[in-house]
Amino acid sequence: MNEQELILGLREGDESAFRYLVETYRDRVFNTALGIVQNAEDAEDVAQEVFIQVYRSISTFKGESKLSTWLYRIATTRSLDLLRSKKSKKRFGFLQRLFGEGNEPELEIPDFNHPGIQLDRKENAAKLFKAISRLPENQKIAFTLHKLEDLSYQEVSEIMKTSLPAVESLMHRAKQNLRKMLEKEID
């Protein structure tokens, strides 16, 4: 099924088109979310939300970009929304503990292992993903889409709705920041 047939099928509510969409893109959407939220359960939730949103709003897809670009954009936005939600809960929980109301544990990034990493590289991968999680938001998105999802700078610029030079700059700064963080970790 080509992209135009898929979009037409989705707009017509064709169940087989939706099934094809999910089967074709679920790993990419999950891995994108996983690279940003760095928690498998949260990434699964985000992936489900992405496909629900696509199902509900396919009629608004203008076709100005590829369908995969639209999916990555939704996955990125949903992932960032989840992180923002967790940060606000974390701040609220911290304020509650300051004033003696509630005993909620502080949210922390768990030890993390990306599914594709071999056992002997888990420790280094965990350090890398911890460092990625501390990058500024735009650098994290650019790095995740380019390095983990293997998208071109052009595709990343379309997903992030920014220029190609801006993506190149984000990648350069992300690499510099990661290098500094990882060097600190070694020292």
N, C-alpha and C positions, 0 to 999 in steps of 0.2 A: 504494500500500500504506500503510495507516495504521499508527500506532505499535504498537497491540496485535497486529495481524496480523504485523508485522515481528518483534516479540518472540516470538510463538508460533512463527513460522517458524524463527527462530534457535534456539530451544529444541529444535525437532524436527530440527535439523541440515540444514535446507533450504538448499542451495547458492545458489539464486536470492535468498533472503532475505539471506544473507551478502553476496552481490555487491551487492545493493541498499543495504545498510548502508554498505559501503565506498564505493560511488559517491556516495552522498548525503552522507556525513560526512568523506570523506578530506581535502578542502581545509580544512575547519574544524579538524580534528584536527591537520593539518600546520601550519597557521598558528598555532594555539595553541602547539604545541611550538616552532615557529620563534621566536615572540615571547619564549619563555622561554630556550631554549638558544642562540638566535641563531647557528645554524650549519645550513645546509640539509641536509647529510648526516646530522647528528645528529637533526634534526627528522624526516627520512624514517625513520630507524631507530626513533625514538620512535613515530611513527604506525603503523609495522608492528607494534610491540610492543603498542600499544593494541588493534588489531584482533585480534591473536592472543589477548590477554587477554580481550577481549569474547567471542570464540568459545569459549574454554575455561571462562569463568565466567558465561555468560549465565544459567545455572540459579540463580545466587546473586542475580541482580538482583531486588529486591523490588518494584519499580514504585512506590516511594514518591516518586520524582522522575521527571522526564522522562528518556527514554533519552539524549537529547543532554546533559543535565546529568551523567549517569553517565559518558558518554564524555569530556566536558571534565574531570571529576574524575580519571579515569584518565590522560588526557593530561598534566594538570598534575603529578600524582604521578610519573609516569614521567619527565617532563622534569626535575623537581627531583632525582629519584634519579640521573639522568645527571650533572647539575651537581655533586652531592655527590660522586659517584664521581670526576669529573675533579679536583675540589678536593683530595680525599684523595690522588690520584695526584700532583698538583702538589706537595703538602706532602712526600710521600714522596720525590719526585725532588729537591726542594730539600735535604732532609736527606742524601740520597745524595751530592749535589754537595758539601755541607759537609764530608763525611767522605771525599771522594775516590773514591766508588764510583759509577761510571756517568757518562755524558755526555748524559743525556736532555735535550732542550731544554725549557725551561719552557713550560707551556701558557699561551697568551695568547688573548684574544678576538680573532679575526681582524677585518679590515675587513669590515663587514657591510652588505649592501644588501637590504632587504626586497623581495620580488618586485614589489610593486605601485608602487614609487616610481619616478617619472620620472627620466630621466638627469640633468636639471639640478638635481634635489633630492637626489642620492645623498650628497653630502658632508654636508648637514644631517641626512639620515636616519641616516647612519653615526654622527654625533655623538649623535643622540637615542637610538639603540639601544645605543650604548656607555654612555650615562648610565642607560638603563633596566636594563642588565645590572648596574649598581652599586647599584641599589635593594635595600633589605632584601627578603628572600624574599616575605613576604606582600604588600608593596606592589607588587612586580614582578608577582605573579600577578594581583592585583586590577586593576592598570593594564592589563596585557596582555589580560585577558578583557573588560574594559569598553571600552577605547579601541581596541584592535586587532581584537578579535573582535566588537565592537559589542553586547555583552550588557548587559542592564539590571543595575542594582545588585541587584535581587531575584535574578536568575539567578546573578550572581556570589556572592551570599551563600549560595545553595543549593550551588553547586559547592565553595565554600571551607568549607562547614559552619560559618558564622558568622552573626552578626546583621546586619541591614541597616545600623544605625548604625555597626557596626564596619567595614563596607565603605566607607561614606561617609568615615569617619575615615582609613582606609587610602588612599583616593583623594586626599583632601585633603593628607595627608602626602607621598604620592608626587609630586603636582604641585609641592608646595613644594620637595621635594628635587631634582626634575628642574630646576626653575627655577634653584635655587642652582648646581647642577652646570653647567648650560648657560651661565649668566652667567659663571662662572669660566672656562669654555672660551673665551668671547668676549673676556674681559679677558686 
